[in-house]
Amino acid sequence: MYLFLCDGKAEGCAQTNCYKSGGECLYTTDINHAVNFSKEANLDDLLYVEKESYIKKLVYVWKVKLILVRKVICWLKIRLPLLNHF
C-alpha cells in the first residue's frame, strides 16, 4: 500500500483529523486524491504522473515561517530587556 499527500477531498474519509481543518493527517491511499499526481491518458490506459514535488513547496513555506519566527524571537530578546529600564 502506498501513501500519497492528500487533497483533503477523499470520499469515505471522516476528515476528523484532516490537515485542512487543523488536524495532523496529510495522507491518503487513494491516488485519485493525491495532490502530487495527475492523470494522463496513455493510449489504452490512464497513467499517473508525479507533479513537481509538493513536499518541496511545503518545506519552503515552513522554512520561511521558521525564519520569521526566529526574527521575532530575536527582536523580542533585544527589546524586552530595554523595557525593564523604564
C-alpha positions in Angstrom: 0.0 0.0 0.0 1.3 3.5 -0.9 0.6 6.7 0.9 0.1 10.0 -1.1 -0.2 13.6 0.0 -3.9 14.1 0.3 -6.0 16.9 -1.3 -8.4 16.7 1.7 -11.4 15.6 -0.5 -11.2 11.8 -0.4 -14.6 10.0 -0.3 -15.2 7.8 2.7 -12.8 9.8 4.9 -14.3 11.2 8.1 -11.8 14.0 7.9 -11.9 14.4 11.6 -8.1 14.7 11.7 -7.6 16.4 8.3 -4.8 19.0 7.9 -7.3 21.3 6.2 -9.2 21.6 9.4 -6.1 21.9 11.6 -5.5 18.1 12.2 -2.4 16.1 11.6 -3.5 13.7 8.8 -1.8 14.6 5.5 -2.0 11.3 3.6 -4.4 9.1 1.6 -4.1 5.7 -0.1 -6.3 6.8 -2.9 -4.1 8.1 -5.8 -7.1 9.9 -7.2 -6.9 12.3 -4.3 -3.1 12.7 -4.3 -2.1 16.4 -4.8 1.3 15.5 -6.3 0.0 13.2 -9.0 -2.1 13.8 -12.1 -3.9 11.5 -14.6 -2.7 11.5 -18.2 -4.2 9.4 -21.0 -1.7 6.9 -22.4 -3.1 5.1 -25.5 -5.1 2.4 -23.7 -4.6 3.2 -20.0 -4.6 6.0 -17.6 -1.2 6.9 -16.4 -0.4 8.7 -13.2 2.4 11.1 -13.4 4.1 12.8 -10.4 3.9 16.6 -10.4 6.6 18.9 -9.2 7.4 17.9 -5.6 4.6 19.3 -3.4 6.7 18.4 -0.4 9.5 20.8 -1.6 6.9 23.6 -1.7 5.7 22.7 1.8 9.3 22.6 3.1 10.0 26.0 1.6 6.9 27.6 3.2 7.8 26.1 6.6 11.4 27.4 6.3 10.1 30.9 5.6 7.8 30.7 8.6 10.6 29.4 10.8 12.9 32.3 9.7 10.1 34.8 10.6 9.6 33.2 14.0 13.4 33.3 14.7 13.4 37.0 13.7 10.5 37.8 16.1 12.3 35.9 18.9 15.5 37.8 18.2 13.6 41.1 18.2 11.9 40.3 21.5 15.2 39.3 23.1 16.6 42.6 22.2 13.6 44.7 23.2 12.4 43.0 26.4 15.5 43.9 28.5 15.1 47.6 27.3 11.5 47.6 28.7 12.8 46.8 32.2 14.7 50.1 32.3 11.6 52.2 32.2 
